Amino acid sequence: MTDTQTETTNPTGVSLTDEAAAKVKALLEQEGNADLKLRVAVQPGGCSGLRYQLYFDDRSLDGDQVKEYDGFGVVVDRMSVPYLTGASIDFADRIDAQGFTIDNPNATGSCACGDSFH
């Protein structure tokens, strides 16, 4: 999957790197619930105005956009799609970086903690 995909091929607007997709798939397999999907959302808050939320969810909300990956789905609510269009989620497990990171071309600034943006 490339970062240049349009909304017609990626309705969620957000893509996962191979590393992130493998980690999400492994975590979902540990959960043992086939109904769970990775939900990515943007919510008000944080020191910069908006913050990301990534969590497993089995709900289906009106207007949800879903992108299917190998063995799981990524869900973004309709209000978050514009903020996440073109964003890429990566996963690192190195001595200098651990966890999921979001590279979002729509973010004009972020705070030092890396959890919020504007």
C-alpha positions in Angstrom: 0.0 0.0 0.0 1.4 3.4 -0.9 0.9 6.8 0.8 -0.5 8.2 -2.4 -3.7 6.2 -2.5 -6.9 8.2 -2.8 -10.0 7.9 -0.7 -11.7 5.8 -3.3 -9.2 3.0 -2.7 -8.7 3.7 1.0 -12.0 5.1 2.4 -10.5 5.5 5.9 -7.8 7.9 4.6 -5.2 6.2 6.9 -2.8 3.5 5.9 -0.7 1.0 8.0 2.9 0.1 7.2 3.7 -3.6 7.0 5.2 -3.5 10.5 2.1 -1.8 12.0 -0.3 -4.3 10.2 1.7 -7.3 11.5 1.6 -5.9 15.1 -2.1 -5.2 14.9 -2.8 -8.6 13.5 -0.7 -10.3 16.3 -2.5 -8.2 19.0 -5.9 -9.1 17.6 -5.0 -12.8 17.5 -4.1 -12.6 21.2 -7.4 -11.0 22.0 -9.2 -14.0 20.4 -12.3 -12.0 19.3 -12.9 -12.1 15.5 -15.3 -9.1 15.7 -12.6 -6.6 16.9 -11.2 -4.0 14.5 -8.6 -1.3 15.0 -10.4 2.0 15.4 -8.4 5.1 14.7 -10.0 8.4 15.8 -9.3 12.0 16.3 -10.8 13.6 19.4 -10.6 17.1 20.9 -8.0 17.4 23.6 -4.3 17.4 24.2 -2.0 20.4 24.5 -2.2 21.1 20.8 -6.0 20.8 20.3 -6.6 17.3 18.9 -5.4 13.9 19.9 -5.2 10.5 18.3 -7.0 7.4 19.7 -6.1 3.9 18.6 -8.0 1.0 20.2 -9.7 -2.2 19.4 -13.5 -2.0 19.0 -16.3 -4.3 18.0 -18.9 -1.6 17.5 -20.1 -0.4 14.1 -21.1 3.3 14.1 -23.1 5.2 11.5 -20.8 6.6 8.9 -17.8 4.4 9.8 -15.3 3.9 7.0 -13.5 0.5 6.9 -10.3 -0.6 5.2 -9.7 -4.4 5.2 -6.2 -5.7 5.7 -5.0 -9.3 5.8 -7.1 -10.7 8.6 -8.5 -7.5 10.2 -10.1 -4.2 9.5 -9.2 -0.6 10.3 -12.2 1.6 11.2 -12.3 5.5 11.1 -15.4 7.4 12.0 -16.7 9.9 9.4 -15.7 12.9 11.5 -12.1 11.7 11.7 -11.5 10.8 8.1 -10.6 14.4 6.9 -8.0 14.7 9.7 -6.5 11.4 8.8 -6.5 11.4 5.0 -2.9 10.6 3.9 -1.8 9.6 7.4 0.4 6.6 7.9 0.6 4.4 11.0 3.9 2.7 11.7 5.1 0.4 14.5 8.6 0.4 15.9 10.2 -1.9 18.4 13.7 -0.6 18.7 15.9 0.7 21.6 15.3 4.3 20.4 11.6 4.0 19.6 8.7 1.7 20.7 5.1 1.6 19.8 2.8 3.0 17.2 3.5 6.3 15.5 1.3 8.4 13.2 2.8 10.4 10.4 0.0 12.8 9.5 0.5 15.4 6.7 -2.6 17.3 7.9 -1.0 18.1 11.3 0.4 21.6 11.2 2.1 21.2 14.6 2.3 18.9 17.6 3.2 18.9 21.2 6.3 17.4 22.8 4.5 14.3 23.9 3.6 13.4 20.3 0.1 12.4 21.3 -1.7 15.6 20.1 -1.6 17.9 17.1 -3.4 20.8 15.4 
